Amino acid sequence: KMTDEYEDSHSFVEAVLIDRIGDPGKKLHTGRSRNDQVNTDIRRFVLRTGRQVAGQLARFCVTLTETAQRNPWIMPGYTHLQIAMPSSFGLWFGAYAETLVDDMRLVAAAWHIANQNPLGSAAGYGSSFPLDRKMTTRLLGFDTLDYNVIYAQMGRGKTERVTAQALSSVAATLAR
């Protein structure tokens, strides 16, 4: 449990790691900075939860599409606050499904931006240790890595921003 004896979450994680694996845990920061590790953790979180969100949206789109097919009930279609054309509940359910498909593309874009390993960029200038960043990319389950170490740190916040934008689009669709 994290208590006041720890400076921050980083020192807590280091202490837990040392407790679990002993002295090798003291090498946690070898070739890495705290920024580096937080950036990596955030991206891995977005990858994990992004898949879950996309899966839930896909299931909801299927439900909306099935509901659209089962509910061809006629309703008035309005334009400029006046009844204009016959419409249907199915047409409206389908519209929401299609809008959410676009939102899923935004979630996928955020997922792809997060799917780049920044680990080993240290505080933005790399490390003098001979790190195999392609190996850590593979071991951590990223598709690729941030090749430029300065970009890896400059991009800090980008993952969070594009993820928040994608999720706000989903929320706006659901709020309509």
N, C-alpha and C positions, 0 to 999 in steps of 0.2 A: 504494500500500500504506500502510495506517495505521501510523504509527510513534509513538514517544514525543514527537516534536516537536509533536504536536497535543494540545490540551487534552483533547479528547473527540471522540466521533464527529461532533458538530455542527460543530466547527471543521474536521474532516477533510472533511466533505461540502462545506462552504463553500469550502475550498481547491481541491477537485477541480472544483467548479463555476466558480470564477474561472479555473482553468487551462484549462477547456474553452471558456468563452464570454467571458473577459476581465472588464473592469470591471463589466458588468451583474451578474455573479455576486456582487458586493459588496452588492447590494441584496436579497439573499436574505431578510433578516429584516425588510424593509419591510412593516409592517402585520401581522407575524407574530412569534410567540415560538418559542423552541425547543420548549416544551411543545406548542404548537399544531402544529408540524411533526411531532413524534414521534407525537402523537395521530392525525394524518392518515395517517402512514406505517403505523401499526399497523392502522388501519381498512382501508386499501387492501390490506394483507397478508391480513387476515381475509377480505375480499371475494374475493380471488384464490384463496386456499387453501380457503375455504369452498365455492366452486363445485366444486373438485377433489374434496373429501371427499364432498360430496353426490352427485357423479357416480359415485364409486367405490361408495358405499353403495347407490345405485340399481341399479348393475350387480350387486352382490352379492345384493340382494333378488330380482332377476330370476333369478339362478342358484339361490338357495334355493327360489324358487317352482317353477322348472322341475324341480329335484331332487325337490321334494315330489310333483310330479305323476308323476314317473317311478318313485318308490319307495313304493308303497303297502304295503310289507311290514308285516306285523302284528308288534306287540311288546306286552308287558304294560304297562298303565298303572297306576301306583302312587298310592296315597293313604294317608297316615299309615303309610308304610313297608310297606304290604301291597298285594299285587296286587288291583286293584279292577275294572278294565275293560279290554277289548281296546283297543289304541291302534295307531298306525302311525308309522313313521319320517317319512312325509309330513306327518302332523299336526305333528310336532316341527319339521321344516324350515319349515313354514308359520308356526309360532309365532315362530320367530326372524326370519323375514321381516317379520311384522307388528310385532314389537317394534322392529326397525330402522327401519320406516316412522315410528313415533313418534319415534325418535331423530333421524330426518331433519327432522322438524318442529322439534325443538329447535335443530338446526344452522341451519335456515332462520330461526328467530327471532334467533339470534345474528348471522346475516348481515344481517338487516334493521336490527338495532341498529347494526351497523358501517356501514351504508349511508347515513350522515348525515355530511356534510362539516363538520368543526369548523374548517377553515382560515379564518383571519381573525379568530378570537376572541381572538388574541394571548394574553396571560396571564390572560384571563378578563374583560377589560373592553373588548374591542374595540380599534379603532384610530382615530386621528384622520385617517388617510388615507382617501380615498374609494374603498374597496374594493368591487368588484362580486362579492360572495360567491356569488350565483347563477351567475355566469359561471364562477367557479372550480369550483363544484359540478358544472356541466355538463362542463367541460374535464377534470376528474379522474374523471369517470364515476360520481359518486354520484347516487343518485336524488333526494335532498333534502339539506337542511343542518340543522345544529343552529342554530335561530333565535336562541335566547338564548345570548349569549356566555359568561355565567357557567356555565350548564348545560354548555356544551361542555367547559369545564375541570373542572367538578364530576364530569362523566361519565367523566373519565379513570380508566381501570381497569375500567369497566363492560363495555366491549367484551371485554376480556381475560377478565373473570370469567364472563360468560355464554358465551363461546366455550369456556372450560375446562370449564364445567358441561356443555355440550352434548357435548363430546368425551369427558368422563368417563362420560356415559350410554352412549355408543357403546361405549366400552371395557368397561363393566360388562356390557353385553349380550353382547359377544363373549367375555367371560371366563366366562360361564355354562356 
